[in-house]
Every structure is written in structure tokens, then in C-alpha cells.
Amino acid sequence: MIRRTFDLAIAGTLGTLAALFTLPAAAQTFPAKPITLIVPFAAGSATDQLARALGQSITAETKQPVVVDNRAGAGGMIAEQASARSAPDGYSVLITTNTTHAAAEHLYKKMPYDPVKDFQPITGLGKGGQVLVVKADAPYKTVADLLAKARKEPGKLSFGSGSSSSRVAGEMFKQLSNTDILHVPYKSNPLAVTDLLGGQIDMMITDTATGLPQIKGGKLRALGVSTAKRIELLPEVPTIDEAGVKGYDMGYWFAAYVPAGTPPAVVAHLHTLLVNGTKSPAAVSFFRDTGVAAWTTTPEELAKFQASETQKWGKVIKAAGIEPE
């Protein structure tokens, strides 16, 4: 009996070793060269900040450099196409949001990528809320003030957006408040904030990572937060629902993907690196300073979540009356 148990143990060990040696050479040595994190938004955006924090962690763990490649524009489609066409070897990782992987197919008639067929999910990374902001010296002290102006002069006020989360948040605000506010598109939220500070637009609903520094610096005034509950970093700011736009609730999420066909062993290794990355000092600092909550998943869980979110965003976009471009 002891001999049989020993033989089975040896056989199991040899089987495991054999499986390891049959893995592609690239998977056994991964990563053996620098990794590129493709980001669909400009430097300074929330997604960019998170990608850079994760990159620091990956470099510390693997001793390999990590390059953050910002490819802003076209609603994230430039980055998505580049990522989908990258070699499926794990050296090109997409750090993105619901903008490209849940909302885009409902916002555009034609896309140069398929958010499901062209990508292999790795893990969720974080979930966050948004904040409605105006210039600090604007005459609007509350959401009610803003709505009064919008109703008095339909079509005169404008809101900017640099992501689908920001765009849909603004359109939902219009729909639920029954107001006419002009939409002005931007390549990324930081660019929209720049024009908001310059007076070119009147308001926007932006991610907390982009808005908080300007709010804390006294350059922007926060009128309401987009989530169902108040944000811990802005406890004095009411939710948009509390402020009078009943039923308002809109958040966003970050996740990581690689091109379809990436070897499972490489996907597993990247999953470990990225999950560990969300616990790194740089990422913890990002989450703490932006009000974003860390959120990780298995690849299978992310695929299921993405499918449910795609349906959810489709309903929201349709209800907001946004026609595909």
C-alpha cells in the first residue's frame, strides 16, 4: 500500500513536470521583454493613472520595463484596434473601461474591433463613480441652480465628455431632468476639464480621478456625485439623485484584456501580476486618492460581467435617446 501510494505520488509529480515542459517556450519564460499597456485615453486620465500604477508593480515583480501607450481618440477605438491586432503573446495588454467594452457597440454603427471575439479577458481592476462639476466661479451653487438655468434657456448650456461613461452620464442627466444641454465631445476627460476651466463649456460629469484634484485645488465646484451613495472623499457633496434628479445612478469600471488567442499560461501569469498590482502601494494610493474601489475577477467572471454590463449600458443609452453615430 505504501509502495503504491509512493508510485502514484511520483507519477503525479512527473505528470506535472511533463505538463510544464510541454508549455510553449514563451509561456515558460514570460515575461522576457518589456510589456506595453495600451490605454484608450490621454495621459492624466483615470485609466492612465491606474495603468501607470500597475506598471510600476509589474516592473517591481518581473524586473521588466512597462511602457504605457496612450492612444486617445475615436471613443477608444484607435487603442482597441491596435490592441486587437497586437501579437497574442501577452506583451501587449489593454487597460480599459466600460467605454470600449460595454457601451461602444451601442454608440457606434461600425467598429473596427469586436469587444468579445477579439479579446481575452484577464481581470477586473476597479469600480468608481463620477462627479458633476462646474467652474469654481460659476453662478451655480447647486444642481437646482444649474437646472433652473438650463430650463430658462434651453440649449444654451453645454457639457463636455471624453469617455462614454462621461457622455452617457451627461445624457442621462438631461433625460431624467428633462433639460436641453448641448453635448461637446473630447478625446479624453482631462481635455474636457481644461476647456471647462477655460470657460468653453459650462459643466461636465467626470470620473473622480480627473475631477478631484481640481475640486480640492479650488478650481472646480462639485455639485453632485453620480452614484447612488455619497462618495467618501466628498462627503459634503450630495448625490445627483438627492439633489433633485430622481433615479440618477451611473458608475464605471476598469478591466484588463489581451488579444484573443493569447496562451492560457500567459493569461494566468498576467492575471497574477495584475491582481497583485491592485494591491501595490502605487495602486492603493490611486484607489485611496480617487475614490475608486479595487475590484478583481477571474477571466471567466470578467467575461460574464462584461456581457451583463453590455446589456445594461445598451438599455441606458437607448433610454437616454442617444443615436448610434
CORMOHU-V92137 format. One record per pair of residues at least 4 apart in sequence whose ideal C-beta (glycine too) atoms are under 6 Angstrom apart, sorted by the first residue. I is the first residue (numbers start at 1). J is the second residue. Records with the same first field share a line. If there is no record, write none. Layout:
I->J  J
This chain:
23->27  28  265
24->263
26->89
27->263  265  266
30->90  266  269
31->35  62  64
34->64  65  67
35->66  91
36->67  69  92
37->51  55  68  93  95
38->69  79  83  94
39->47  48  51  70  95
40->76  79  96  100
41->45  47  72  188
42->70  72  188  190
43->48  70
44->190
45->188  189  190
46->207  209  210
47->95  97
49->209  286
50->254  286
51->68  95
52->68
53->282  283  286
54->277
55->66  68
56->282
57->277  280
58->62  66  273
59->66
71->78  79  82
72->187  188
73->78  187
74->78
75->104
76->80  99  100
77->112
80->100  113
81->112  113
83->94
84->113  118  259
86->92  259
88->259  261  262
90->262  266  270
93->256  258
94->257
95->256
96->100
97->252  254
98->102  103  252  253  309
99->103  163  164  165
100->104
101->115  306
102->309  310  313
103->107  164  313
104->108
106->314  317
107->164
108->324  325
109->324
113->118
114->118
118->260
119->257  260
120->258  260  262  267
121->257  299  302  303
122->256  270  271  299
123->256  271  274  275  296  297
124->255  295  296  297  302
125->254  255
126->254  292  294  295
127->253  293  295
128->208  252  292
129->208  225  226  227  231  251
130->169  205  206  207  226
131->208  211  222  225
132->205  223  224
133->211  220  222
134->138  140  203  221
136->218  219  220  221
140->145  146
141->145
143->223  224  243  244
144->244
147->177
150->157  179  181
151->179
154->180
155->180
157->181  202
158->182  184  201  202
159->170  181  203  204
160->184  186  192  201  204
161->166  167  170
162->166  186  188  189  191  192
163->189
164->168
165->252
166->189  205  206
168->316
169->205  226  250
170->205
171->320  322
172->176  250  320
173->177
174->179  181
175->320
176->245  247  248
177->245
184->201
186->191  192
187->191
189->206  210
190->210
192->204
193->210
195->200  201
196->201  204
197->219
206->210  211
208->212  290  291
209->290
211->215
212->216
213->217
214->219  220
215->220  222
222->234  237
224->238  240  243
225->231  237  239
226->240  250
227->251
228->249
230->235  239
231->291
233->291
238->242  243
240->245  248
241->246  248
255->302
256->274
258->262
262->266  267
270->274
275->296
277->283
278->283  294  296
285->289
286->290
287->292  294
297->301  302
313->317
317->322
